[in-house]
Amino acid sequence: MFHGLSAFPLTPVNETGIDEKAFVTLIQRLVAAGVDSIGTLGSTGNYAYLNREERLRVLQLAVHSAEGIPVMTSISAIRTLEVLRLAEDAQRAGASAVLLAPISYQALTNEEVFSLYEQVTRSLSIPLCVYDNPGTSHFHFSDELHGRISELPNVGAIKIPGVPTDPEAAKTRIKKLRGSIPPHVTIGVSGDSFAVTGLNAGCEAWFSVLGGLFPKACLNMTRLAQDGFADEAERLSTLLEPIWTLFHQYGSLRVVSAAAEISGLISSPSLPLPLQPLNPSAREYLKLILNNLQE
């Protein structure tokens, strides 16, 4: 479940609702490419903009269309009560794992975050991935807290936000975190620009935004890193630096939704208000970049 490429597809949604047909098409692309797992309703999956019923529907579509590929789904919400309800929905719908970030309005303490994971893991019969995403949650995990949470039942992985760009510093970072967690808990890197560096540093998984749209390119980089071809994986990632730059400038969600529209996979508009699409100049630049992506 928590090894290799975990591809996180966009959930196309606007003020008229979810484009279910387009979403299924995106899932089918991931199946055809042979990704290791599928991550629905992550940040790219627009979970924060969907209600409980909509989230359940998206998950059901993903599980039904995944043809046996494991599907992980986000259960993040502001209230623990709602997280528990989403966890129940996920298990009933056939999810293979759940992803949980400590989302809040009021700033959370370490003990409040630990209590969240403690309560949720008690109700689970499937693995949980801890989502360390300070850019969205504004909560910063310490290695000590990761260690405490990783000892809870059903915790199977940690999704970290990135690694240092220097390869040796990245290895040191992963080694330090691994020293704080049990051996059965894997470490997966997110933040696509850091992904190959993280894989080369010892991360077992890449939780990928771009992989949700262009799985073949990302799967190729993942396999190269897994098989010890670190330099070639890094070279391919460097070729995608223009996309990584756009991710940092505009947010990966806006860039991926525009890329999906440009590729004819979804229609416009594909983001819920108040989110706005890429500006015209950035969109034209993205068109040029996509010519280098062979899918």
N, C-alpha and C positions, 0 to 999 in steps of 0.2 A: 504493500500500500504506500509506503513512504520511501520509495527508492526510484531513481531515474527521473523521467520527465513527468511532472504533474501539470497538465495544461488547464489553464483557467480561461474559459471562453466568456465573451461578452454576453450579457443578457440584453438584447435589443428591446428598448422600452421607450415610449413617449407618452404624451397625454391621452392617447387613445387606447393604450394598453400594451401588453407584451406581444411582440411578433413571434408567435410560437413556431411558425413554419421556418422562419429564418434561424431561430435558436436551434431547432432540430438539425438544420443543415450544418450549423457550426459543430454540433456534436458529432455528426456523421463524418466530417472532415477529420476529426480527432481519432475516431475509430479506424478510418481508412489508413491513417498514418501509423497507427499502432502505438499510441502514447501509453505510458505505464499506468497513469491514472488521470482522472478528470476532476477538476475542482470547480464546482458550481457555486454561484452566489458569493463569490469573493468580492473584493472591492471593485474589480472589473465587471463582476456579475451584477452590480447595482443593488446588492441586497439591502442597503440602507434606505433605498427609495421604494421598497416593496413591502406590502403588508404580509401578514402570516399566510393568508390563502394564496397569494401570488407566489410567495417563496415555495410553498408546498407544490404548486403546479409546475414551477420551473424544475424543481428536483424530480418530480415524477416523470417529466418529459426526458430529463437527462438519463435517469436510470433505465427507462424503457428503451432509449435509443443507444445506450452505451454498449450493447452486445457483450455484456460480461466484464467490460473494463471497470475496475473499481471507481466509484464516484464518491468524492468527499464534498460536503456541503457546509457552508457557514451557518452557525447558529448564534452569531453575535447579536446582541441587543442591549439596550441600556439597563433593563431590569432583569434580575436573576429569574423571576417568575416567567418572563417571556422567553428567556434562554432555555429554561426547562421545557416549555411547551414546544419550542422549535426542535429541541433534542428528541422529544417524543415523536414529532412529525417525521424527522429524519430517519429514525429507526423503523418506523412503520412503512415509510416509502421505499426502504431498501438501500439506503445509503451505506457505504462500506466504512465511512469514517466521518467525523465532524471536525470543523475548524472553528476555534473560538478565540476571539480577541476581547480584551477587557474594555469594551466601549462604555463611555460614560458622559454625563453632562457635568456633574461635579467631579473634581479631581479625586482619583481613588488612591487609597493607601495600599501598601504592600499586603496588609492583613485582609483588606477588603477584596483584593484580587485573588489572594490565596483561597479565601472563603468561597468566592465564585467558582473556581475550578474544583474545590473540594465538594461542593454541593452538586455540581453538574456531573462529575465523574461517578458519583454514587448511583446516578440514574441511568448510566450508559451500559450497553452490552456490546458496543462497537468502539474502536479506538478513537482517541481525540488527539488533534494536533493543536498545540499552543501557538497562537498567532501573535508574534511579537512585532507590532506595527506602530511604533511611536509616532510616525508621521500623521496617522489618522487618529489613534487612540490617545495620544499625548501622554501615554504611560510608558515609563522606561523600566524594563525588567533588569534586575541584577542577576548575576550568575547564581547567587545564593537562592534567590526566589525561584529561578528556573529549576534548580536542584530540588527544592521542596515540592514544587508542583509535579515534577517528573516522577516523584515517588508515589504519587496518587494512582489508584487503579485505572487502567485503560488509557493512560497517557502514552502515546506511541511516538510522537515527534514534536519538534519545535521548528516553527517557520520563522527564521531570523530575517531581519530587514536588509541585510547586506554584510559585506566583509570589507576590510581595508583593501585598497587597490594594489598595494604592494604584496606580491605572492607570499613572501616569507612572513610578513605581518599577518596576512590572512590565515596562514597555517597556525601561527601562534594563537590567534583569536579562537579558531575552531578547537585547537587542543585545550585551551583554557576552559572553554565552555563544556567540552566533553568530559573534562575532569570533574565537573560539578553534577553530572547527570548519570543515571544508570546506563549500562551498556546497551540495553534493549531499546532505548529512546534514540531515534535518529535525528539528524540535523539537516534541515532543508533550507536552501537559500532562496530568497525572493529579491526583488529589485533586479530586473533583468540585466542591467549593465554590469552587475557584480557576479552574475551567475556562474560563468565559466571559471572565474577566479575562485569562487566558493567551491565549486566541484573539484577543481584541481587542488584545493586546500584540504579536502576531505569530507565535504558535505555529501550526504548520500542522495539528496534529491534537489531538483530545481523546480520550484513552484513558479510557473512562468505565465506572465501576461501575454507576451508575444506568441508563446506556444499555443495559446488558445485560439489563435487565428492562423498562424503559420507553423503548424506542428512539425512538418518535415525538416525545416531548417533548424529548429530548436532541438529536435530529437537527434539530428546529426551531431550537433555540438555536444549534446549530453553524452552520446555514445562514445565520441572521441575522448572526452574527459574521463569517462568511466574505464575506457580501455587503455589509458595511459598516454594518449597522444595529446599531451597538455598544450604544446606549442601550436598545433594545428587547430585545436579548439579555440585557443586564444586568438589566433589569426582570424578565424571566422567571426568571432565576437567583435573584433576590432572593425571588421567590414561593416558591422551594423551600428557603429558609433553614431552615425547621423540619426538613427531612430532613437538610440539611448538619449541623445541630446534633446530631441523633441519630447521624450518622456519627461525629462527633468524640467523642461521649459513649460509644458502645457499640462502635464499629468498623463499617465499612461492610458487612462480611460478615454480621454478625448482623442488621443492619437489612434488608439486601437479602433474606436468607433468610426473615425474618419477612414482608416485603412480598410475596414470592412465595407464601408460604403463605396470607396473607390474601387474595390475589388469586385463589386457587384454582388456581395454576399448578403447584404442587408439594405434596406431602403432608408432614406432620410425623412424626418429626423429620427435619430436612434438613441437619444439621451433624454432623461426626464428633466423637466424644468425644476429649478432654475439653471441647470447646467446648459452651457452653450457649446456649439461645435467649434472646431478649429477655425481660425480666421482664414480668409481666402489665400493669403500668401503662404501661410504654413501648410495649408492643404495642397497647394501646387508643388511645394517643395517635397512634401510627403509622396506625391505621385512619382516624382523622379526617383526617390529612394526605393520605392516598391519595385521598380524595374529590375533591381539587383536581387530581389528575393525570388528564387525559383521554387515554386510549390507544385 
